[in-house]
Amino acid sequence: MSDYINIECLSLCKQYRFRIEDANFAKGYIPNKILLDRTRNIHSYIVFCRIENGLLSSEYWNSDDFAVSIRALLSTQYSNLDRPLFFLFRDENNILKSIEGTELRLALLNNPSLDINRYIIDNSISFNQLAICLSSEL
């Protein structure tokens, strides 16, 4: 997974001129990839995922604890990070997609039995759309 994450980071940095770095303070459910703004402040956190056999995988969970880990990441974002949290993955067409953690949290609050994996895959947007907004903020 770490090779995949490094390749995606390099691609984003090159294509969009983003500054993505490791968070040396990351532990537990604090994501270890951060997107920095022009002044090198943390703009947001990034969790890179992959789709394997129709399921999202990441360094933060395995197939057995997916829902628990997603909820823990969202809880950490809401209570500790005070910054956006983006989940990024490539779909079956190799298009980079993204969804923000707050959208997931609200969807889970509205429907606690939500199929989180399916929701992320079905409701993510093209990262190109997000990159335009992010570029103006950075």
Disulfide bonds with the S-S distance in Angstrom:
none
